[in-house]
Amino acid sequence: MPRILAHKASLRAVLAAALTALATTAAPAAAPTSAGPWPGTVTLAVDATDLDHQIQRVTQTLPVAGPGPLTLHYPRFLPGTHGPYGDVAQLAGLQISAGERRIEWRRDTLDPYAFLIDVPAGVRELTLRYEHLAPQNAGQGRPTMTRQILGVQWNQTLLYPTQVPAAAVRVQAQVKLPAGWQAATALRDPQGRVAQADGQGWVRFAPVSVETLVDSPLFAGRHAKRVELDPPGTPRPVALNLLADEPGLLDASDAQLEAHRRLVQQSDRLFGARHWRQYDFLLAQSRHFGGIGLEHHESSENGVRPGYFKDWDKAIASRELLPHEYVHSWNGKFRRPADLLTPHYNVPMQNTLLWVYEGMTQYWGHVLTARSGLATPEQSRDALAYVAAYLDARAGRTWRTLQDTTNEGTIRSSRDKAWRDWQRGVDYYDEATLIWLDADTLIREKSGGAKSLDDFARAFFGVPTAFRADGSIAPQPYTFDDVVAALNAVQPHDWAGFLRQRLDSHGPGAPLDGLARGGWTLGWSSTESPFAKNAPSRDGKPRPADFRWSLGLMVTHEGKLEQVAWDSPAFKAGLAPGLTLLAVNLQAYTPERLAQAIDANREGRAPIQLLLKEDDLYRLVTIDWRGGQRFPVLQRADGQSDRLSAIYSAK
């Protein structure tokens, strides 16, 4: 489909035309043919007790209106993933019956996520039995079942009809847990309470729509704790659900929990309204359960390495996760880009506004981390310095705009790219953070400090909650033009031109005007900041040594070149990712020796010799870099108001 340029034509009109075209070209079952409800309530029972084989066994009953052809879909385009990331290969053993009679199915050869059924005369209900085969290891996907923690994403355990919108199909779900395990989810039992397992281990939930079910995943674990983040009796309360490999990892100090309560309070002051019935943070600390950060309207899935509370003073990397996913309840779930509002999960999504959906969420998540005390202002500035530095060096900007990076999800490209800074990736997260900082400081400057992006947030995301007849909350769409109009209502300016110039330009360099207007500039230090030095790696291995801003290298503890910056000194010397660094100046490689060699050549008297292994070949290369070690740092700008500190200040 042609790329949507919202400043040239109404996004609403373009979207309507695009959806019309899609409906005429897609398989007939891909778009709803009726706006009415599905006849009857689907039941879904997931037995998640087989930890030996990491299998979730599913029994589903599906009411049908009568005989004839029926298409059931496995969800493919998943909210929050921004692309076709449902994996139908994880469904196995499908058998369909009507009473004692087996009903044959066949797969649509043009859409392997569609299962075609001929319903016989006299049949009013089908029974489906199948398994969700959870990944056994990270090479097969994100592990979701371990001996201590499991996750149920209902989209992985569900076949559903697409003849009506997902919001029009009712499902009553239940899950069976291992003995003694505790569940955490935004779903509630039929009496509206936090659901508990019965004597057989089954946890039963009230009927909800397919849309609400898919948007309400479940974590469960052997070691779990629930912490209320609001005072008793608060309407639409918020809770923090903790799960971990070991019980000691659940221990949090009063100060740590108070920072999470301040996150809720500061978010209330920013947005001015809560658009949920209740909200549940699901936070798992595990070496084995897969890491995740995925937003939902009334909850979020968060999986981090152990040490979230224990290593509180050492690193803040994981502590920006919960604020980010929490902000998504307002931006992305309640207010949602119009081209992401599809009727169900087998209609392709479009991502033209991810620089708002994800980029503004990234900005507010960063700001709320500081305002709540989850990070200090110094730690937040350190984090922002690294964001600014790696984006300012983004070589791929010369050929690929930030707007084009919003297509990453539908491209479904590998996240482990060989030339990351040249190919670009999901830059709409962090680069848009700089854009929204630019907008925030510009509003503050033009209004003489009377207005800020906070005023936009309250006006744009604090609109009244819209409820459907079933009690669920209806998402409110927005377009490029809506964003521009709301910005102009706060502070008149050419916001359409401001945004399009930053989204469609080729640089050079990152949009750093907001940083300068905020009273800070990007500078360089010869030593790493504490933020960077203590940042944990994603896979639990030692953090790669960072020489990106000198030689242009990231080197793993095993000596593998994980990254080589495009057109850097290392690149020009013929280095590429995947090579193994064996020696520095004929001494066995260690990060310390490479750092010493870089500093020793400041005057060009001792060019750096590197011995590398490529398959069965060895190479000796020389790099004459004279800039010493360099690490990003923010420095105060002379004569400029410190607006960044004002942005970080609690409200």
Phi, psi and omega per residue, in radians:
M1 nan 2.574 3.119
P2 -1.133 2.543 3.119
R3 -1.132 2.421 -3.093
I4 -1.530 2.159 3.059
L5 -1.931 1.758 -2.961
A6 -1.227 -0.335 -3.130
H7 -1.424 -0.158 3.140
K8 -1.780 -0.458 -3.133
A9 -2.623 2.774 3.138
S10 -1.100 2.180 3.128
L11 -1.079 -0.616 3.129
R12 -1.065 -0.762 -3.121
A13 -1.177 -0.725 3.131
V14 -1.129 -0.733 3.139
L15 -1.086 -0.755 3.140
A16 -1.060 -0.737 3.124
A17 -1.151 -0.681 -3.129
A18 -1.140 -0.744 3.140
L19 -1.174 -0.604 3.073
T20 -1.108 -0.769 3.114
A21 -1.112 -0.709 3.124
L22 -1.056 -0.762 -3.099
A23 -1.109 -0.493 -3.108
T24 -1.501 -0.270 -3.091
T25 -1.924 -0.357 -3.093
A26 -1.370 2.925 3.065
A27 -1.042 2.534 -3.044
P28 -0.944 -0.568 -3.072
A29 -1.402 -0.105 -3.015
A30 -1.337 -0.329 -3.117
A31 -2.166 2.493 -3.137
P32 -1.058 2.514 3.087
T33 -1.892 -0.090 -3.111
S34 -2.492 2.469 3.088
A35 -1.627 -0.101 -3.120
G36 -1.346 2.932 -3.132
P37 -1.273 2.749 3.045
W38 -1.258 2.482 -3.089
P39 -1.250 1.821 3.087
G40 1.670 3.030 -3.095
T41 -1.840 2.247 3.048
V42 -1.295 2.469 2.976
T43 -1.939 2.507 -3.086
L44 -2.402 2.042 3.123
A45 -2.066 2.117 -3.116
V46 -2.014 2.030 3.071
D47 -1.620 1.887 -3.071
A48 -1.897 0.555 -3.066
T49 -1.625 -0.155 -3.074
D50 -1.497 1.358 3.130
L51 -1.302 -0.399 3.131
D52 -1.066 -0.771 -3.070
H53 -1.838 -0.085 -3.126
Q54 0.977 0.935 -3.111
I55 -2.152 2.366 3.010
Q56 -1.893 2.050 -3.078
R57 -1.679 2.267 -2.967
V58 -2.040 2.352 2.939
T59 -2.174 2.201 -3.049
Q60 -2.287 2.332 2.994
T61 -1.927 2.410 -3.047
L62 -2.268 1.926 3.028
P63 -1.151 2.525 3.095
V64 -2.240 2.689 -3.071
A65 -1.377 -0.402 -3.085
G66 2.867 -3.008 -3.078
P67 -1.272 2.796 3.078
G68 2.212 -3.077 -3.110
P69 -1.231 2.463 3.119
L70 -2.440 2.335 3.080
T71 -1.994 2.233 3.027
L72 -1.961 2.488 -3.112
H73 -2.037 2.586 2.904
Y74 -1.664 2.245 -3.057
P75 -1.001 2.327 -3.080
R76 -2.046 -0.919 -3.124
F77 -1.577 1.804 -2.930
L78 -1.723 2.242 3.100
P79 -0.979 2.441 3.124
G80 1.543 -0.407 3.096
T81 -1.637 -0.310 3.041
H82 1.112 0.503 3.115
G83 -3.057 -3.083 -3.082
P84 -1.432 1.240 -3.012
Y85 -1.793 0.017 2.970
G86 -1.127 2.461 -3.049
D87 -2.091 1.646 -3.088
V88 -1.163 -0.305 3.112
A89 -1.156 -0.294 3.116
Q90 -1.443 -0.087 3.023
L91 -1.626 2.298 -3.113
A92 -2.557 2.809 3.022
G93 1.288 0.404 -3.041
L94 -1.139 2.144 3.007
Q95 -2.330 2.364 -3.097
I96 -2.114 2.386 -3.136
S97 -2.472 2.792 2.988
A98 -2.221 1.785 -2.984
G99 1.138 -2.191 3.112
E100 -1.575 -0.032 -3.022
R101 -1.633 2.213 3.100
R102 -1.396 2.343 3.125
I103 -1.918 2.122 -3.131
E104 -1.334 2.597 3.055
W105 -2.232 2.801 3.034
R106 -2.460 2.672 -3.089
R107 -1.599 2.465 3.046
D108 -1.183 2.124 -3.060
T109 -1.218 -0.340 3.105
L110 -1.673 -0.240 3.138
D111 -2.486 1.611 -3.065
P112 -1.163 -0.082 3.087
Y113 -1.594 -0.013 -3.105
A114 -1.892 2.278 3.127
F115 -1.991 2.141 -3.028
L116 -1.739 2.302 -3.066
I117 -2.334 2.483 2.972
D118 -1.860 1.923 -3.093
V119 -1.404 2.132 -3.126
P120 -1.222 2.799 3.081
A121 -1.069 2.509 3.093
G122 1.474 -0.112 -3.119
V123 -1.575 2.239 3.131
R124 -2.014 -0.140 -3.111
E125 -2.681 2.381 3.067
L126 -1.922 2.555 3.026
T127 -1.965 2.232 3.140
L128 -2.018 2.369 3.054
R129 -2.269 2.335 -3.134
Y130 -2.890 3.090 3.137
E131 -2.154 2.539 2.865
H132 -1.752 2.050 -3.099
L133 -1.628 1.718 -3.116
A134 -1.147 2.537 3.121
P135 -0.980 2.379 3.118
Q136 -1.417 -0.397 -3.141
N137 -2.729 2.985 -3.055
A138 -1.121 -0.432 3.109
G139 -1.167 -0.371 3.137
Q140 -1.693 -0.132 -3.066
G141 2.420 -3.012 -3.118
R142 -1.359 2.071 3.111
P143 -1.084 2.268 -3.095
T144 -2.161 0.047 3.076
M145 -2.387 2.093 3.063
T146 -2.270 -3.126 3.116
R147 -1.215 -0.250 -3.057
Q148 -2.061 -0.494 -3.013
I149 -2.476 2.508 2.990
L150 -2.421 2.734 3.077
G151 -2.239 2.421 3.053
V152 -2.040 1.904 2.951
Q153 -1.684 1.956 -2.957
W154 -1.058 -0.476 3.114
N155 -1.105 -0.403 3.116
Q156 -1.451 -0.141 -3.055
T157 -2.137 0.396 -2.935
L158 -2.389 2.308 2.850
L159 -1.936 2.344 -3.004
Y160 -2.474 2.695 3.110
P161 -1.397 2.510 -3.141
T162 -1.981 0.223 3.090
Q163 -1.253 -0.319 3.048
V164 -2.236 2.816 3.103
P165 -1.045 2.681 3.128
A166 -1.044 -0.500 3.131
A167 -1.259 -0.203 -3.092
A168 -1.781 0.071 3.114
V169 -1.892 2.124 -3.115
R170 -1.637 2.437 -3.120
V171 -2.358 2.356 2.965
Q172 -1.939 2.002 -3.026
A173 -1.843 2.688 2.971
Q174 -2.602 2.670 -3.119
V175 -2.373 2.430 3.076
K176 -1.774 2.201 -3.073
L177 -1.873 2.738 2.993
P178 -1.010 2.663 -3.072
A179 -0.980 2.273 3.070
G180 1.474 -0.019 -3.119
W181 -1.439 2.665 -3.133
Q182 -2.004 2.380 -3.114
A183 -1.712 2.653 3.032
A184 -2.396 2.205 -3.126
T185 -2.904 2.796 3.047
A186 -1.356 -0.268 3.069
L187 -1.141 2.616 3.108
R188 -2.131 2.816 3.133
D189 -1.277 3.042 -3.089
P190 -1.033 -0.324 3.107
Q191 -1.651 0.089 3.117
G192 1.434 0.224 -3.115
R193 -1.731 2.884 2.971
V194 -1.046 2.159 -2.996
A195 -1.275 2.485 3.103
Q196 -2.182 2.664 3.117
A197 -1.275 2.513 3.054
D198 -1.484 -2.969 -3.072
G199 -1.125 -0.373 3.119
Q200 -1.709 0.028 3.117
G201 1.624 0.032 -3.126
W202 -1.464 2.352 3.023
V203 -1.956 2.082 -3.041
R204 -1.910 2.501 -3.059
F205 -2.130 2.774 3.087
A206 -1.196 2.654 3.077
P207 -1.075 2.402 3.088
V208 -2.459 3.001 3.071
S209 -1.322 2.809 3.035
V210 -0.984 -0.679 3.137
E211 -1.041 -0.827 3.139
T212 -1.198 -0.683 -3.136
L213 -1.074 -0.882 -3.126
V214 -1.078 -0.504 -3.114
D215 -1.535 0.152 -3.068
S216 -2.319 1.211 -3.120
P217 -1.153 2.974 -3.107
L218 -2.226 2.332 2.894
F219 -1.869 2.599 3.037
A220 -2.591 2.648 -3.111
G221 -2.820 2.867 3.087
R222 -1.254 -0.610 3.137
H223 -2.059 1.925 -3.041
A224 -2.546 2.673 3.119
K225 -2.621 2.460 3.106
R226 -1.979 2.257 -3.133
V227 -2.147 2.096 3.088
E228 -1.351 2.271 -3.114
L229 -1.720 -0.043 3.085
D230 -2.058 2.710 3.040
P231 -1.102 2.665 3.122
P232 -0.952 2.434 3.106
G233 1.500 -0.008 3.129
T234 -1.160 2.249 3.053
P235 -1.110 2.512 3.113
R236 0.925 1.067 -2.985
P237 -1.312 2.843 3.141
V238 -2.097 2.398 3.132
A239 -2.333 2.631 3.062
L240 -1.888 2.023 -3.137
N241 -1.809 2.033 -3.062
L242 -1.842 2.338 3.033
L243 -2.360 2.627 -3.071
A244 -2.776 2.828 3.072
D245 -1.123 -0.598 -3.076
E246 -2.303 2.560 -3.078
P247 -1.093 -0.543 -3.125
G248 -1.117 -0.417 -3.140
L249 -1.259 -0.215 3.122
L250 -1.445 -0.226 -3.056
D251 -1.249 2.198 3.114
A252 -2.316 2.512 3.112
S253 -1.335 2.860 3.083
D254 -1.047 -0.665 -3.129
A255 -1.156 -0.669 3.124
Q256 -1.163 -0.757 3.108
L257 -1.191 -0.598 3.121
E258 -1.130 -0.593 3.079
A259 -1.100 -0.645 3.090
H260 -1.227 -0.609 3.062
R261 -1.160 -0.657 3.097
R262 -1.183 -0.516 3.043
L263 -1.033 -0.774 3.113
V264 -1.124 -0.775 -3.119
Q265 -1.131 -0.778 -3.121
Q266 -1.181 -0.566 3.088
S267 -1.191 -0.691 3.063
D268 -1.020 -0.759 -3.113
R269 -1.228 -0.497 3.123
L270 -1.308 -0.858 -2.988
F271 -1.691 -0.433 3.026
G272 1.373 0.038 3.138
A273 -2.837 2.627 3.042
R274 -1.919 2.169 -3.089
H275 -1.890 0.954 3.087
W276 -2.661 2.917 3.061
R277 -1.521 -0.636 2.987
Q278 -2.785 2.760 -3.130
Y279 -2.296 2.327 -3.123
D280 -2.179 1.990 2.903
F281 -1.264 2.237 2.998
L282 -1.884 1.971 -3.062
L283 -2.206 1.992 3.126
A284 -1.930 2.343 3.009
Q285 -1.931 2.040 -3.042
S286 -2.779 2.596 2.990
R287 -1.512 -0.251 -2.980
H288 -2.072 -0.709 3.059
F289 -1.171 2.334 -2.978
G290 -1.126 2.440 3.069
G291 -1.166 2.560 -3.104
I292 -2.837 2.682 2.916
G293 -2.541 1.774 -3.043
L294 -2.396 2.225 -3.054
E295 -1.471 2.594 2.980
H296 -2.475 2.897 -3.041
H297 -1.169 -0.737 -3.067
E298 -2.032 0.245 3.116
S299 -2.905 3.072 2.990
S300 -2.603 2.534 3.074
E301 -1.653 2.134 -3.110
N302 -2.330 2.067 3.107
G303 -2.189 2.122 -3.088
V304 -2.270 2.934 3.067
R305 -1.252 2.763 3.091
P306 -1.016 2.599 3.092
G307 1.931 0.179 -3.118
Y308 -0.995 -0.782 3.096
F309 -1.602 -0.688 -3.061
K310 -1.091 -0.713 -3.073
D311 -1.721 0.535 -3.022
W312 -0.928 -0.735 -3.063
D313 -1.514 -0.058 -3.052
K314 -1.651 -0.633 -3.059
A315 -2.678 2.659 3.138
I316 -2.002 0.060 -2.979
A317 -0.909 -0.838 -3.084
S318 -1.276 -0.316 -3.023
R319 -1.444 -0.073 2.965
E320 -1.561 -0.109 -3.083
L321 -1.232 -0.929 -3.100
L322 -1.091 -0.776 3.079
P323 -1.012 -0.716 3.129
H324 -1.059 -0.904 -3.084
E325 -1.165 -0.559 3.110
Y326 -1.148 -0.759 3.117
V327 -1.034 -0.540 -3.139
H328 -1.078 -0.396 3.100
S329 -1.066 -0.577 3.061
W330 -1.493 -0.870 -3.026
N331 -1.864 1.774 3.141
G332 2.177 -0.616 3.138
K333 -1.854 -1.014 3.086
F334 -1.298 -1.051 2.980
R335 -1.604 2.180 -2.991
R336 -2.365 2.410 3.058
P337 -0.932 2.388 -3.045
A338 -1.042 -0.595 -3.094
D339 -1.431 0.040 2.995
L340 -1.785 -0.074 -3.138
L341 -1.515 1.394 3.113
T342 -1.643 2.714 -3.088
P343 -1.232 -0.447 3.082
H344 -2.790 -3.033 -2.912
Y345 -1.606 0.217 3.096
N346 -2.169 0.316 2.923
V347 -1.837 2.233 -3.111
P348 -0.993 2.463 3.070
M349 -1.615 2.741 3.010
Q350 -2.124 2.540 -2.894
N351 -2.122 0.503 -2.998
T352 -1.087 -0.422 -3.071
L353 -1.893 0.426 3.127
L354 -1.122 -0.374 3.074
W355 -1.211 -0.276 2.947
V356 -1.642 -0.945 -3.103
Y357 -0.929 -0.928 -3.118
E358 -1.670 -0.698 -3.044
G359 -1.168 -0.827 3.099
M360 -1.198 -0.601 3.062
T361 -1.088 -0.704 3.101
Q362 -1.094 -0.699 3.121
Y363 -1.112 -0.905 -3.106
W364 -1.176 -0.586 3.065
G365 -1.066 -0.733 3.105
H366 -1.111 -0.788 -3.106
V367 -1.165 -0.772 -3.118
L368 -1.183 -0.496 3.042
T369 -1.044 -0.718 3.109
A370 -1.293 -0.788 -3.079
R371 -1.112 -0.553 -3.102
S372 -1.459 -0.280 -3.058
G373 1.550 0.125 2.997
L374 -1.133 -0.387 3.006
A375 -2.488 2.695 3.053
T376 -1.406 2.802 3.049
P377 -0.989 -0.646 3.134
E378 -1.120 -0.770 3.111
Q379 -1.114 -0.680 3.138
S380 -1.161 -0.691 3.089
R381 -1.130 -0.690 3.087
D382 -1.032 -0.800 3.134
A383 -1.060 -0.756 -3.119
L384 -1.164 -0.590 3.110
A385 -1.067 -0.758 -3.131
Y386 -1.194 -0.661 3.074
V387 -1.053 -0.853 -3.113
A388 -1.089 -0.704 -3.067
A389 -1.186 -0.827 -3.064
Y390 -1.270 -0.497 3.088
L391 -1.344 -0.577 3.110
D392 -1.141 -0.467 3.138
A393 -1.654 0.187 -3.045
R394 -1.215 1.702 -3.083
A395 -1.115 -0.541 -3.077
G396 -1.149 -0.199 3.104
R397 -1.056 -0.468 -3.082
T398 -1.154 -0.355 3.133
W399 -2.156 -0.331 -3.034
R400 -2.228 2.111 -3.109
T401 -1.318 2.830 3.059
L402 -1.097 -0.668 3.124
Q403 -1.012 -0.682 -3.121
D404 -1.178 -0.445 3.138
T405 -1.171 -0.307 3.092
T406 -1.181 -0.161 3.070
N407 -1.501 -0.018 -3.076
E408 -0.958 -0.749 -3.079
G409 -1.111 -0.737 -3.125
T410 -1.402 -0.406 2.965
I411 -1.154 -0.542 -3.071
R412 0.939 0.821 -3.106
S413 -1.385 2.817 3.136
S414 -1.118 2.409 3.090
R415 -1.381 -0.292 -3.129
D416 -1.778 1.313 -3.073
K417 -1.460 2.560 -3.126
A418 -1.185 -0.760 -3.076
W419 -2.077 1.315 -2.955
R420 -1.066 -0.757 -3.055
D421 -1.321 -0.345 3.106
W422 -1.552 -0.736 -3.135
Q423 -1.318 -0.486 -3.003
R424 1.123 2.959 -3.128
G425 -2.645 -2.271 -3.095
V426 -1.470 0.968 -3.089
D427 -1.180 -0.240 3.137
Y428 -1.143 -0.219 3.003
Y429 -1.267 -1.194 -2.949
D430 -1.414 -0.649 3.126
E431 -1.181 -0.635 3.068
A432 -1.162 -0.474 3.013
T433 -1.003 -0.756 3.122
L434 -1.182 -0.604 3.107
I435 -1.147 -0.752 -3.117
W436 -1.280 -0.499 2.969
L437 -1.114 -0.719 3.085
D438 -1.033 -0.821 3.137
A439 -1.110 -0.751 -3.115
D440 -1.069 -0.870 -3.112
T441 -1.194 -0.551 3.102
L442 -1.160 -0.749 3.086
I443 -1.071 -0.768 3.138
R444 -1.097 -0.718 -3.139
E445 -1.169 -0.851 -3.079
K446 -1.181 -0.536 -3.120
S447 -1.608 0.074 -3.101
G448 1.131 0.496 3.126
G449 1.495 0.023 -3.123
A450 -1.374 -0.440 -3.084
K451 -2.252 2.827 3.098
S452 -2.739 3.141 3.088
L453 -1.168 -0.318 3.016
D454 -1.001 -0.675 3.139
D455 -1.148 -0.657 3.046
F456 -1.087 -0.802 -3.090
A457 -1.038 -0.777 -3.120
R458 -1.159 -0.717 -3.113
A459 -1.265 -0.677 -3.009
F460 -1.457 -0.702 -3.066
F461 -1.801 -0.184 -3.105
G462 -1.659 0.274 3.130
V463 -1.137 2.792 -3.083
P464 -1.015 2.519 3.107
T465 -1.224 2.364 3.100
A466 -1.880 2.099 -3.122
F467 -1.801 2.504 3.001
R468 -1.481 3.025 -3.121
A469 -1.077 -0.532 -3.116
D470 -1.480 0.077 3.128
G471 1.619 -0.160 3.103
S472 -1.330 2.853 -3.060
I473 -1.720 2.213 -3.090
A474 -1.450 2.234 3.082
P475 -1.158 2.575 -3.132
Q476 -1.922 2.033 -3.043
P477 -1.314 2.721 2.990
Y478 -2.451 2.741 -3.140
T479 -2.161 3.042 3.048
F480 -0.967 -0.799 -3.111
D481 -1.094 -0.608 3.108
D482 -1.135 -0.721 3.134
V483 -1.111 -0.809 3.138
V484 -1.063 -0.781 -3.127
A485 -1.085 -0.711 -3.135
A486 -1.182 -0.655 3.074
L487 -1.121 -0.751 3.135
N488 -1.137 -0.542 3.096
A489 -1.168 -0.496 3.096
V490 -1.428 -0.848 -3.110
Q491 -2.621 1.956 3.136
P492 -1.009 2.331 -3.134
H493 -3.019 2.880 3.028
D494 -1.395 1.274 -3.063
W495 -1.229 -0.557 3.082
A496 -1.081 -0.816 3.097
G497 -1.146 -0.694 3.105
F498 -0.985 -0.852 -3.081
L499 -1.265 -0.789 -3.070
R500 -1.151 -0.626 3.120
Q501 -1.069 -0.679 -3.122
R502 -1.382 -0.497 -3.132
L503 -1.420 -0.524 -2.975
D504 -1.932 0.009 -3.062
S505 -1.514 2.984 3.132
H506 -2.051 0.411 3.066
G507 1.499 -2.573 0.071
P508 -1.321 2.677 3.052
G509 1.381 2.891 -3.127
A510 -1.341 2.822 3.093
P511 -1.324 1.615 -3.036
L512 -1.821 0.153 -3.123
D513 -1.064 -0.651 -3.130
G514 -1.140 -0.599 3.099
L515 -1.123 -0.808 -3.139
A516 -1.153 -0.747 3.125
R517 -1.162 -0.428 3.085
G518 -1.375 -0.078 3.072
G519 1.720 0.250 -3.089
W520 -2.416 2.689 3.074
T521 -2.263 2.734 3.083
L522 -1.388 2.141 3.105
G523 -2.246 -2.959 -3.042
W524 -2.349 2.506 3.089
S525 -2.173 2.675 3.101
S526 -1.456 -0.082 3.120
T527 -2.235 2.645 3.116
E528 -1.242 2.557 3.058
S529 -1.279 2.745 3.051
P530 -1.007 -0.607 3.118
F531 -0.994 -0.853 -3.090
A532 -1.276 -0.704 -3.062
K533 -1.083 -0.594 -3.080
N534 -1.751 0.100 -3.130
A535 -1.149 2.217 3.137
P536 -1.337 2.666 3.041
S537 -1.433 2.804 -3.082
R538 -1.269 -0.580 -3.025
D539 -1.698 0.105 3.116
G540 1.479 -0.088 3.100
K541 -1.473 2.890 3.098
P542 -0.971 2.526 -3.099
R543 -1.152 2.414 3.084
P544 -1.062 2.546 3.052
A545 -1.251 2.370 -2.975
D546 -1.852 1.870 3.047
F547 -2.157 0.556 -3.043
R548 -1.107 -0.626 -3.002
W549 -1.736 0.211 2.987
S550 -2.097 -1.456 3.128
L551 -1.353 -0.426 -3.083
G552 1.639 0.625 -3.049
L553 -2.247 2.575 2.817
M554 -2.121 2.188 -3.014
V555 -2.148 2.197 3.131
T556 -1.255 2.940 -3.130
H557 -1.128 -0.328 3.087
E558 -1.541 -0.025 3.136
G559 1.623 0.065 3.117
K560 -1.311 2.405 3.040
L561 -1.372 1.799 -3.110
E562 -1.353 -0.677 3.095
Q563 -2.387 2.503 2.935
V564 -2.251 2.065 -3.082
A565 -1.209 2.388 -3.113
W566 -1.070 2.252 3.075
D567 1.152 0.325 3.095
S568 -1.416 3.010 3.056
P569 -0.957 -0.698 3.123
A570 -1.156 -0.717 3.109
F571 -1.050 -0.823 -3.111
K572 -1.147 -0.391 3.095
A573 -1.477 0.008 3.084
G574 1.647 0.211 -3.130
L575 -1.458 2.639 -3.132
A576 -2.531 2.724 3.092
P577 -1.014 2.508 3.117
G578 1.787 -0.346 3.068
L579 -1.191 2.750 3.092
T580 -1.915 2.184 3.111
L581 -1.529 1.990 -3.068
L582 -1.679 -0.654 -3.032
A583 -2.612 2.655 3.064
V584 -2.132 2.071 -3.086
N585 0.889 0.762 3.059
L586 1.156 0.312 2.975
Q587 -1.995 2.529 -3.101
A588 -0.916 2.398 -3.072
Y589 -1.104 2.292 2.826
T590 -2.434 2.679 3.095
P591 -0.983 -0.647 -3.116
E592 -1.137 -0.711 -3.139
R593 -1.171 -0.668 3.111
L594 -1.179 -0.702 3.106
A595 -1.084 -0.752 3.125
Q596 -1.117 -0.671 -3.139
A597 -1.170 -0.651 3.125
I598 -1.132 -0.765 -3.134
D599 -1.229 -0.536 -3.096
A600 -1.231 -0.308 -3.073
N601 -1.764 0.355 -3.108
R602 -1.005 -0.562 -3.128
E603 -1.795 0.156 3.076
G604 1.353 0.316 -3.071
R605 -1.613 -0.238 -3.087
A606 -2.482 1.233 3.111
P607 -0.880 2.573 -2.972
I608 -1.493 2.135 3.080
Q609 -1.764 2.255 3.132
L610 -2.131 2.263 3.046
L611 -1.745 2.138 -3.053
L612 -2.183 2.654 3.100
K613 -2.007 2.242 3.086
E614 -2.219 1.807 -3.020
D615 0.990 -2.039 -3.133
D616 -1.732 0.137 -3.094
L617 -1.850 2.629 3.072
Y618 -2.068 2.487 -3.134
R619 -2.365 2.466 3.050
L620 -1.989 2.060 -3.124
V621 -2.126 2.682 3.134
T622 -2.114 2.305 3.128
I623 -2.147 2.152 -3.090
D624 -1.778 1.127 3.100
W625 -1.567 2.250 -3.028
R626 -2.020 0.165 -3.072
G627 -1.556 -0.022 -3.106
G628 1.192 -3.082 3.073
Q629 -1.235 2.499 3.130
R630 -2.400 2.334 3.094
F631 -2.382 2.461 -3.058
P632 -1.189 2.571 3.066
V633 -2.712 2.565 3.042
L634 -1.586 2.404 3.134
Q635 -2.174 2.489 -3.141
R636 -1.124 2.389 3.115
A637 -1.559 2.274 -3.118
D638 -1.131 2.344 3.022
G639 1.301 0.133 -3.109
Q640 -1.965 2.416 3.117
S641 -1.086 2.512 -3.123
D642 -1.477 1.278 -3.138
R643 -1.269 -0.473 -3.138
L644 -1.103 -0.737 3.107
S645 -1.130 -0.604 3.078
A646 -1.146 -0.664 3.103
I647 -1.114 -0.692 -3.128
Y648 -1.311 -0.259 -3.030
S649 -1.273 2.425 3.116
A650 -1.092 2.545 -3.125
K651 -1.786 nan nan
